[in-house]
Amino acid sequence: MFSRALIIIVISLITVGTVFLFFGISDQEEETRKPTENAGTSMKKLEHKKEPGPLAMGTDFSDMSLDEKIGQMIFAGVDGTRMNAGTRDIIREYQVGGIILFGNNIQSATQTVTFLNEMKAANADNPYPLLLGVDEEGGRVTRVPAPMKSLPTSRAIGNLNNPEVAFTAGTILGEQMEMLGFNLDFAPVLDVNSNPNNPVIGDRSFGNNPEVVSTMGIQVMKGLQEEGIISVVKHFPGHGDTSRDSHVRLPVVDKSYEELKNLELVPFQNAIREGADVTMIAHIFLPQIDGTYPSSMSKEVITGMLREDYNFEGVVITDDLTMGAITNQYTVAEAALQTVKAGGDLLLMAHNPDLISAVSDSLKAAVENGEISEERINESVERIIQLKEKYQVSREKTPSPDIQPINRKVDDVLEKVR
């Protein structure tokens, strides 16, 4: 009788302990998961897309000509506000990987949707859909057409220092992008605005504190990703401590690697850990890192710092190669070739579409004469195609936008930062 009672007690204790352990571990795992899920990329909008991505057929580079591969590495600007012969040639003849629009390409929401739909149609025979991007940061760097409302400056969001508001701002940016037909936003700015005399960053930055910039910028990035929009963090390795505008001249940042690690690089390192997909390289000169080339053309910066030291495996895109910081010293074709040698993937040429042929010819000649290997080209093309697959970039037409609901969300954010 005693033995039977003892057995019953032991079995009961084991059962209770197992149940307690199960629920205890479950609760602990749940608590551990919550911040990870909140910080991670769920990209809920992608679950509803039906069109298979380009990699559904497999990445077989033997099916792509060298011209087609080089085309995927070009992110081009276009002229006009509707489809024209020049834009059609950029898409069909050069088979570019992406197109960026600026304010002079955008008149209204309906016109923008129509223009981008026309680009998708022109690219119909290409197995790889177009990346369609725009600089939409909120504040003074905004491209959304009236009556669509713009978000406040990054500085205003940084001053509030509320991660939830920053995430909401990111989701709003994502909704605006999707509504207009874009699938990529050149945002957020992760530069630490440490130089009050900086002529180009200023209120585009979330502030002068690298931790605030990290937290706010990463939440905006995640908000964009949540809506299925590709986020491009910029401008690596940091444009915040410059006194020149790189649109006009090449800025010089005379800092050591250790100094950069303690300030400028902090937000980028954190964003990479949190799932950044695309990093834009700035046109700045870092004489203590590379005494020869600007950062956007530097192997020490792109391959050494970004790829090897920070383990970034995503897509690297240049800032606009037609900016004065580059064209004052190099031809765009020379800069593009050196960027590829340094490890860059996407070559942004936001203005003067006539330069595309020169860049394409330069890269092709460099492969054919052995200056760079075709394997080096393949590495970039694979990253670009994988990015398109991850975000299920498609040719589906964008419907006419309903602006009022998203404007109400913008008003809510504007009210919170006042």
C-alpha positions in Angstrom: 0.0 0.0 0.0 2.8 2.4 1.0 4.7 1.6 -2.3 1.6 2.2 -4.4 1.0 5.5 -2.7 4.6 6.5 -3.1 4.5 5.7 -6.8 1.3 7.8 -7.2 2.9 10.7 -5.5 6.0 10.5 -7.7 4.0 10.3 -10.8 1.9 13.3 -9.7 5.0 15.4 -9.0 6.5 14.5 -12.4 3.3 15.4 -14.1 3.0 18.8 -12.3 6.6 19.5 -12.9 6.4 18.7 -16.6 3.3 20.9 -17.0 5.0 23.7 -15.0 8.2 23.4 -17.0 6.3 23.4 -20.3 4.4 26.5 -19.6 7.3 28.2 -17.9 9.5 27.6 -20.9 6.7 28.6 -23.2 6.3 31.9 -21.4 10.0 32.5 -21.3 10.3 31.7 -25.0 7.4 34.0 -25.7 9.0 36.9 -23.8 12.3 36.2 -25.7 10.5 36.1 -29.0 8.5 39.3 -28.6 11.3 41.8 -29.1 12.8 39.7 -31.8 9.5 39.6 -33.7 9.0 43.3 -33.1 12.5 44.0 -34.4 12.4 41.4 -37.3 11.1 41.7 -40.8 7.6 40.1 -41.2 6.8 41.8 -44.5 3.1 41.0 -44.1 2.2 42.5 -47.5 4.3 39.9 -49.3 2.0 37.1 -48.2 -0.7 38.4 -50.4 1.3 38.7 -53.6 0.5 36.0 -56.1 3.0 36.5 -58.9 6.1 34.2 -58.5 9.4 36.0 -58.2 12.2 35.7 -60.7 14.0 33.0 -58.8 11.0 30.7 -59.1 12.8 29.7 -62.3 16.2 29.4 -60.6 19.2 31.6 -60.9 21.0 30.2 -64.0 23.5 32.7 -65.2 24.1 30.6 -68.3 20.8 31.9 -69.5 21.8 35.5 -69.2 24.1 37.3 -71.6 26.8 39.6 -70.3 24.7 42.6 -71.5 21.8 41.4 -69.5 23.8 41.0 -66.3 25.3 44.4 -66.6 21.9 45.8 -67.2 20.7 44.4 -63.9 23.4 46.4 -62.2 22.2 49.8 -63.5 19.7 51.9 -61.6 18.7 54.7 -64.0 17.0 58.0 -64.0 14.6 58.9 -66.8 13.3 62.0 -68.5 9.7 63.2 -68.6 6.5 62.3 -66.8 5.1 59.6 -69.3 6.6 56.8 -71.3 8.7 58.0 -74.2 11.1 56.5 -76.6 14.1 57.2 -74.4 12.7 55.5 -71.3 11.5 52.6 -73.5 15.0 52.1 -74.8 16.5 52.2 -71.3 14.2 49.4 -70.3 14.2 47.2 -73.4 17.6 47.8 -74.9 19.7 48.1 -71.7 17.4 45.9 -69.6 18.2 48.0 -66.5 17.7 46.6 -63.0 15.9 49.6 -61.6 14.6 53.1 -62.3 14.5 56.1 -59.9 12.0 59.0 -60.2 12.5 62.6 -59.0 10.2 65.5 -58.4 10.4 66.5 -62.1 9.1 63.1 -63.1 6.1 63.3 -60.7 3.0 65.5 -61.3 0.2 63.7 -59.5 -0.6 60.4 -57.9 -2.5 59.2 -60.9 0.2 60.2 -63.3 2.8 58.5 -61.2 0.9 55.3 -61.0 0.3 55.4 -64.8 4.0 56.1 -65.5 5.2 53.3 -63.4 2.6 50.9 -64.8 3.9 51.8 -68.3 7.4 51.0 -67.2 6.3 47.6 -66.0 4.5 46.9 -69.3 7.6 47.9 -71.2 9.7 45.4 -69.2 7.2 42.6 -69.7 9.6 40.4 -71.8 12.3 40.6 -69.2 12.2 37.7 -66.7 13.4 40.1 -63.9 11.0 42.8 -62.9 12.1 46.4 -62.3 13.1 47.9 -59.0 11.2 51.2 -59.0 12.6 53.6 -56.4 12.3 57.2 -55.1 13.8 59.4 -52.4 11.0 59.7 -49.9 12.3 60.6 -46.5 9.6 63.0 -45.3 10.4 66.6 -44.5 12.2 68.5 -47.2 13.2 65.4 -49.1 9.8 64.4 -50.3 8.5 63.3 -53.7 4.9 62.4 -52.9 2.6 64.5 -55.0 -0.2 66.8 -53.6 -2.7 66.2 -52.2 -0.8 63.3 -50.7 0.7 64.6 -47.4 4.4 64.3 -46.4 5.6 63.0 -43.1 7.6 65.3 -40.8 11.4 65.5 -40.8 13.5 62.8 -39.4 14.8 65.3 -36.9 11.3 65.8 -35.6 10.8 62.1 -35.2 14.2 61.8 -33.5 13.4 64.6 -31.1 10.3 62.7 -30.0 12.4 59.6 -29.7 9.4 57.2 -29.7 10.2 53.9 -31.5 6.5 53.2 -32.0 6.0 56.5 -33.8 9.1 55.9 -35.9 7.9 52.4 -36.9 4.5 53.9 -37.8 6.2 56.5 -39.9 8.0 53.7 -41.7 4.7 51.8 -42.4 3.2 55.0 -43.7 6.1 55.5 -46.0 5.6 51.9 -47.2 1.9 52.4 -47.8 2.6 55.6 -49.8 5.2 53.8 -51.9 3.0 50.9 -52.6 0.0 53.2 -53.4 2.1 55.0 -56.0 3.6 51.9 -57.5 7.1 52.0 -56.1 8.8 49.0 -54.5 11.9 50.7 -53.1 12.5 53.7 -51.0 15.9 55.4 -50.5 15.3 55.8 -46.8 16.0 56.1 -43.9 19.0 58.4 -43.4 21.3 56.8 -40.8 23.8 59.7 -40.8 24.6 61.1 -37.4 24.3 64.9 -37.8 27.4 65.7 -35.7 28.4 68.8 -37.7 26.0 71.7 -37.3 27.4 73.3 -40.5 26.6 70.2 -42.6 24.9 71.7 -45.7 23.2 68.5 -47.0 22.1 66.3 -44.0 20.8 68.6 -41.2 17.1 67.7 -40.4 17.3 64.7 -42.7 19.1 63.0 -39.8 17.3 61.7 -36.7 19.8 63.7 -34.6 23.4 63.9 -33.3 23.2 60.9 -30.9 24.2 57.7 -32.6 21.9 55.6 -30.4 18.8 57.7 -31.2 19.7 57.6 -34.9 20.0 53.8 -34.6 16.7 53.2 -32.8 14.6 55.7 -34.9 16.2 54.8 -38.2 15.9 51.0 -37.7 12.3 51.3 -36.8 11.6 53.3 -39.9 13.5 50.7 -41.9 11.4 48.0 -40.3 8.2 49.8 -41.0 9.0 50.0 -44.7 9.9 46.3 -44.7 6.7 45.5 -42.9 4.8 46.9 -45.9 6.9 44.9 -48.4 8.9 47.9 -49.5 12.7 47.6 -49.9 14.5 50.1 -47.6 17.8 51.6 -48.5 19.8 52.8 -45.5 22.2 55.6 -46.3 24.8 57.1 -46.5 27.5 54.6 -45.4 30.0 55.1 -43.8 28.4 58.4 -42.6 27.7 61.8 -44.2 26.9 63.6 -41.0 30.3 65.3 -40.3 30.8 67.0 -43.6 31.0 70.6 -44.5 30.5 70.2 -48.2 27.5 69.1 -50.3 28.5 66.0 -52.3 26.1 67.0 -55.0 28.6 69.8 -55.8 32.0 68.8 -54.4 33.7 65.8 -52.7 33.5 66.2 -48.9 36.5 65.1 -46.8 36.1 63.4 -43.5 39.6 63.1 -41.9 38.8 60.5 -39.3 40.4 57.3 -38.3 38.6 54.0 -38.4 38.3 54.0 -34.6 36.7 57.4 -34.6 34.2 56.3 -37.3 33.4 53.2 -35.3 32.5 55.3 -32.2 30.1 57.6 -34.0 29.3 57.4 -37.7 29.3 53.6 -38.1 27.1 52.9 -35.1 23.7 53.1 -36.8 24.9 51.2 -39.8 26.3 48.4 -37.7 23.1 48.1 -35.8 20.9 48.3 -38.9 22.9 45.5 -40.5 22.4 43.3 -37.4 18.7 44.1 -37.6 18.2 43.0 -41.3 19.2 45.9 -43.6 18.8 44.7 -47.2 20.4 47.5 -49.2 23.1 50.0 -48.2 23.9 53.2 -50.1 27.5 54.3 -50.2 28.3 58.0 -49.8 30.6 60.0 -52.0 33.0 61.1 -49.3 36.8 61.0 -49.1 38.3 59.3 -46.1 42.0 59.9 -46.4 42.8 57.7 -43.3 40.9 54.8 -44.8 41.6 55.1 -48.5 44.0 57.8 -49.8 43.1 57.3 -53.4 39.3 56.8 -54.0 36.1 58.2 -52.6 34.2 55.8 -50.4 31.8 54.9 -53.2 34.7 53.6 -55.3 36.8 52.2 -52.4 37.5 48.5 -51.9 38.7 49.3 -48.4 35.2 50.8 -47.6 32.9 48.6 -49.6 34.6 45.2 -49.3 36.9 45.8 -46.3 34.6 47.7 -43.9 31.0 47.0 -45.0 31.3 43.4 -46.3 34.1 41.9 -44.2 34.1 43.9 -40.9 30.3 44.4 -40.7 29.3 41.1 -42.4 26.9 42.9 -44.8 25.6 40.3 -47.3 23.0 42.5 -49.0 23.0 44.8 -52.0 25.4 47.8 -52.1 24.3 50.7 -54.2 26.2 53.9 -54.9 24.9 57.3 -54.3 24.2 59.1 -57.7 27.3 58.8 -59.8 26.3 62.0 -61.7 26.9 64.1 -58.6 29.6 66.7 -58.6 31.6 64.8 -56.0 32.3 62.2 -58.7 32.0 64.0 -62.1 34.5 66.7 -61.0 37.2 64.1 -61.0 36.0 61.1 -63.0 33.8 60.2 -65.9 30.7 58.3 -64.8 32.0 55.2 -66.7 35.3 55.3 -64.9 33.6 55.7 -61.5 31.2 52.8 -62.3 34.0 50.5 -63.3 36.0 51.3 -60.1 32.9 50.8 -58.0 32.4 47.3 -59.4 36.0 46.5 -58.8 35.6 47.7 -55.2 32.6 45.4 -54.6 29.5 47.6 -55.4 26.4 46.0 -56.9 24.0 48.6 -58.1 25.2 51.7 -60.0 22.8 54.7 -59.5 22.8 57.1 -62.4 19.9 59.3 -61.6 20.4 61.9 -64.3 21.5 62.0 -68.0 20.2 58.6 -69.3 22.6 59.0 -72.2 25.4 57.9 -69.9 24.0 54.4 -69.6 25.5 53.2 -72.8 28.9 54.4 -71.8 28.8 52.6 -68.5 27.5 49.4 -70.0 30.2 49.5 -72.7 32.9 50.2 -70.2 31.9 47.3 -67.9 31.5 44.9 -70.9 35.0 45.8 -72.2 36.5 45.3 -68.8 35.1 41.8 -68.5 36.2 40.9 -72.1 39.7 42.2 -71.6 40.1 40.5 -68.2 40.2 43.7 -66.1 37.3 42.3 -64.0 36.0 38.7 -64.0 32.5 37.7 -65.1 32.3 35.9 -61.7 32.6 39.4 -60.1 29.6 40.5 -62.2 27.7 37.3 -61.3 28.1 38.0 -57.6 26.4 41.3 -57.9 23.6 40.1 -60.2 22.9 37.2 -57.8 22.4 39.6 -54.9 20.2 41.9 -56.9 18.0 39.0 -58.2 17.8 37.6 -54.7 16.6 40.9 -53.4 13.9 41.0 -56.0 12.8 37.5 -55.1 12.8 38.2 -51.4 10.4 41.2 -51.9 8.4 39.4 -54.7 9.0 42.4 -57.0 6.3 42.0 -59.7 4.8 43.5 -62.9 1.3 43.7 -61.4 -0.4 47.0 -62.3 -0.9 49.4 -59.4 -4.6 50.5 -59.1 -5.7 54.1 -58.8 -4.8 55.4 -55.3 -7.2 56.4 -52.6 -5.2 59.1 -50.8 -7.4 60.2 -47.9 -6.9 57.2 -45.6 -3.1 57.5 -45.7 -3.3 61.3 -45.3 -5.2 60.8 -42.0 -2.3 58.6 -40.8 0.2 61.2 -41.7 -1.9 63.8 -39.8 -1.7 61.6 -36.7 2.1 61.5 -36.9 2.4 65.2 -37.5 0.2 65.8 -34.4 2.5 63.7 -32.3 5.7 65.5 -33.2 4.3 69.0 -32.6 
